[in-house]
Amino acid sequence: MAYQCSEEEKYFFLKAERGPLKPEITITYIAVSAIFFNSGLSLKTEELTSALMHVKLHLFVQIFTLVFFPTAIWVFLQLLSITPINEWLLKGLQTVGCMPPPVSSAVILTKAVGGNEAAAIFNSAFGSFLGIVITPLLLLLFLGSSSSVPFTSIFSQLFMTVVVPLIIGQIVRRYIKDWLERKKPPFGAISSCVLLMIIYTTFCDTFANPNIDLDKFSLIIVVFIIFSVQMSFMFLTFLFSTRNNSTFTPADTVAIVFCSTHKSLTLGIPMLKIVFAGYEHLSLISVPLLIYHPAQILLGSLLVPTIKSWMVSRQKALKLTRQPKAPVKV
């Protein structure tokens, strides 16, 4: 039986939704826009232009994220359905699989490693726009819902918070390029702080809900599954992108590993609220995505030094193999 909240608790939850941070404005619009304005300001225009032509990389990321990921999760959940794990948390795991690449975390981590940031930005933006159409269809296919999705409003919101700030950042960069190269502002630290704010407010919004009914066993198992899935898929994408006949550079591999395995919270939560509007267990369905997002940042942050060390050593090794050999004296 679902827990019924008192009038005081209802007031507390309402107050949390309408708190001083105003997340419906500061997070949905300002924070996400700030991340992409920051990326537009820091990214060299020629790098972004060249990234547009890297079709093979984009296909790999989008197919893995929007086809392989949700299908693999669905197969895995068929096995887990016979376990005592809360069925709504399992459905929540499926929604994680259906989500597009994130609009922020993959870019920030790729930048922290020194990988192909331009490719990460393109796939984050392009994947988000694909997700407007594909994610609701995947949710309807795997979980079912009769809700109509306002594609136009979501598309316009993404355009205004992702594409427009990125373009403005690039325009501003043209006028202050010399100053940026001389002062080298801490773009990575700024993006990380904004992302931390996004995570904090989203957790507050969900776990302040007094109607949420979680059992500890299911929650612990789901957390373990989420970390296991992330590690497995990161390793899988790493193997695919570094195989002998691969044309991807080490910097490309970094972008692939993060963009292919990360899932969007900023697009995902609003999408779930739209597609499953009125569902009694919407809060439970949202929990795995809320865990997945900080988990992917935590795991990615822990792996940054290791991946960076691999990328640098790999790049050095490739340079040595491409250097012409000195002629042998007879």
N, C-alpha and C positions, 0 to 999 in steps of 0.2 A: 504493500500500500504506500502510495506517495506521501511524503511528509507535507502537511499543511502548515503554512506559515501564519504567524500571528500578525495583528495589525502593525505592531512595532517593527517586526521584521520586514513587512511589506514596505513600510516607510523607509527603512534602512536601505533596502534594495533600490527603491526609487531614487533615493538620495545618491546612491553609488552611481546610478546611471547618469544623473544630472550633476555630477561632482564638479569641483572648480577647474579640473583639467579640460572639461568639455571634449572628451575623446571623439564624439561624433563630428567635431569640426577639426580639432588640433591633430588628431591621428589620421582620420579618413582623408583629409585634404592637405593640411599643412605639413605633417611629418613625412608622408610619402613624397609630396612635391619637393620637400627640402632635400631628401635623399637623391632624387634625380637631378635637381638643380646642381647639387654638389658634384654629382658624377659628370654632368655636362660641363661644369667649370673646370674639373680636373683632367678630363679626358682630351687627348690630342685629336683634333678633327680628322686627320689623315688615318689614325688608327680605327676610328669609328667607321669611316668610309670603306676601308679595306675589310673590315669585319662583315660588312653587308654581303660581300662576295664569297664568303666562306660557307657555301651551300651545304657541303657534306657534313660539316660540324653542326649546322643548324638542324638538319634532318635527323642526325643521330640523337641530339638532345630532345627534340620534340617527339620523335617516335618512342624513345625510351620512356619519357615522362608521361605521355598521354595515351600510349598503347600498351607497352610492355609492363609498366609499373602497375596500373589498375588491374590488368589481367592476371599478373602474378599474385597480387594481393587477393584477388577473388578466389583463385585456386587454393591458396594457403588457408583462407577463411573457411573453405569447405571442410577442411580437416579440423579446424578449431571449433566448428559448429557443434561438435559432439561433446565438447568440454563444458564445464560449469561456468565459463566466463560469461559475464553479462552480455546478452545478445546485442544491446544497443551500443555498447562500447565496441563490439566487433563490427557493427554497421558503421560506427565512426571511423574505424580503421579503413574500411572500404572508401569512405569519403576522402580520407587522406590520399589514397591512391589515385583518386579522380582529379585531384587539384593540379593546376598548372604550376610552372616554375614561379618562384617568389619574385617580387619586384624590388627586393632589397638585399636580403641576407647573402644570396649567392654572389652578387656583385661585390659586396663588402669583403667577403672571405677571399674571393678571387683576387681582389686588389691587395689584400693583406699578404697573400703569398707572392704576388708579382706575376700572376698568370695573365691570360688574355682577357683583360677587363672589357675591352670593346665587344668581344664575342659574348661575354657574360651579360652585358647590358642589352645587346640586341636580342638574345634569347629570353631574357627576363621580360622585356617589353613585348616581343613577338608572341611568346608563350602566354602572356597575360591576355593579349587580345584573342588568341586562339581559344583560351580557356573560357572566354565569355560565351562562346557557342558550344565548344566541345564538353566542358565540365558539366553543365546542366544535363546534356544528353547522356553522359556517362553515369551521372547520378540517377537519372531516370531509368537507365538500362539496368544498373546493378541493384538499385534500392527501390525505385518506383516512387513516383509522385505525380499528381495531376496539376501541380501548380504551373502557372504560366510565368515565364521569366522575362523581365523587362530588359531585353538585350540593349536597346537604344540608350537607356539611362546609364547602364553599367559601362557601356562602350564610351559614352561621352565623359563619364567620371574618370575612367582610365586614361583617356586622351588628355584630359585637363591635368591629371596628377602625375602622369608618366612622360608623355611625349612633349607637351608644352614646356614643362620645367627643364627638360633635357635640351631642347632647342634654345631656350632662353639662356641656359648655362653656356652653351656653345657660342652664342652671339656675344655674351658678356666677356667670355674668354678671349675673343679676338681683340678686344680693346684693352684688356689688362694682362695680356699674355706675358709680357716682360716682367711685370710686377710679380705674377704668380711664380714664374721660374726663379726669380730672385729671392722671394720670401719663403716659398714652399709651405703654404698653409697646411695644417694637419687635417686633410680631407678625410682620411680613414677614421680618425678619432671622432670627428663630427658625425659621420654616418653611423658609427657604432653607438654613440649616445642617443641619436634619434631612434635607432632600432630598439634600444633598451626601453625607451619610452613606449614604443608600440607594444612590446611584449607585456610590460607592466600593466598598462591600461586594459589590455585584452584579458589578462588573467583576472583583474579586478572585476571586469564586467561579467565574466562567467561564474567565478567561484563566490561572488557575492549573492548569487541566486539561491535563496533558501529552499527552492523546490528541487534542487539537484540531489539525487539519491545514489551515492557511490558506495560500493563495498570494497574493502581494502584489498581483498584477494584479487579481484578482477583488475583493479587499478594497478597493482604491482606487476601483474602479468602483462598488462598492456604496455606499461613503461618498458619492461624487458623486451617485448616484441618490437617496439618502436626502435630502440637502440640496435637490436639485432638486424632489423630490416635495413636501417640506414648503413650500418657497417657492411652488410652483405652487398647491397646495391652500389655503394661507393667502391668496394673492391672489384665488383663485376664491371663497372664502367671503366675503372682504371685498367683492368686486364684487356678489355676490348679496344681501348684507345691507345694502348702501348704495344699491341701485338706487332710482329715483324713487318707485315705488309701494310701497316697503318701509315697514313700520310699526316697524322696529327703531330704537331710540335709539343714539347713538354708544357709550354704555356697554354696550348689548346687543351691538353689533358686536364689541367687544373680547372679550367672553365667547365669542361664536360663533367667532371666528377661532382662539382658543386651544383651546377644548373640541372643536371639530370636527376639528382637525388633529393634536392630541396623542394619543398612544397609551400605554396603561398598561403599565408595566414590573412594578410590584408584583403585579398580577394576572396579567400575561402570562407571566412566567417559570414560576411554579408551574403555570399552566394547561398550558404546553407540556410540562412534566415529567410531568404526569398523562396528557395525551392521547397523547403520543409516548413513553411509558415503554418503555424497552428498545431504542429506535432507536439504531443505531450512530452516526448523524450528528446526534444531538440537539444537541450543542454547536455545530455549524455552523449549524443551523437557528436557534439562539438568538442568534447574532452580530448579524444585522441589527437585532433589537429592542434589543439592548444598545447598539448604535450610535445608533439612532433616539432613544432616551430622552435621553441627554446632548446629542445634536444639537438636539432640539426645545427644550431648556432654554437651550442656548447661543444658538441663533438667536432664540428668544423674548426672551432677556435683551438681546441686541444691538438688537432692534427696539422694546424698551420705550420709550426716549425718543422715537422717531419716532411710534409709535402714540399715546403720551400727548399729544404736541404736536398731532397730528391731532384727537384726541378733544376736547381743550380748545378748539381753534379752531372745531371743528364745533359744539360746544355753545354757544359764544358767538354763532356765526352764526345758529343756530336761535332763540336768545333774542331776537336783534335782529329777526328776521322775524316773531316772534309779538307783539312790542310794538305797541300801537295807535299809528297814525300821528297826529301832531299836526294839528288842524284848520287848514286854510289860511284865512288872513285875506283878506277881499275888500277 
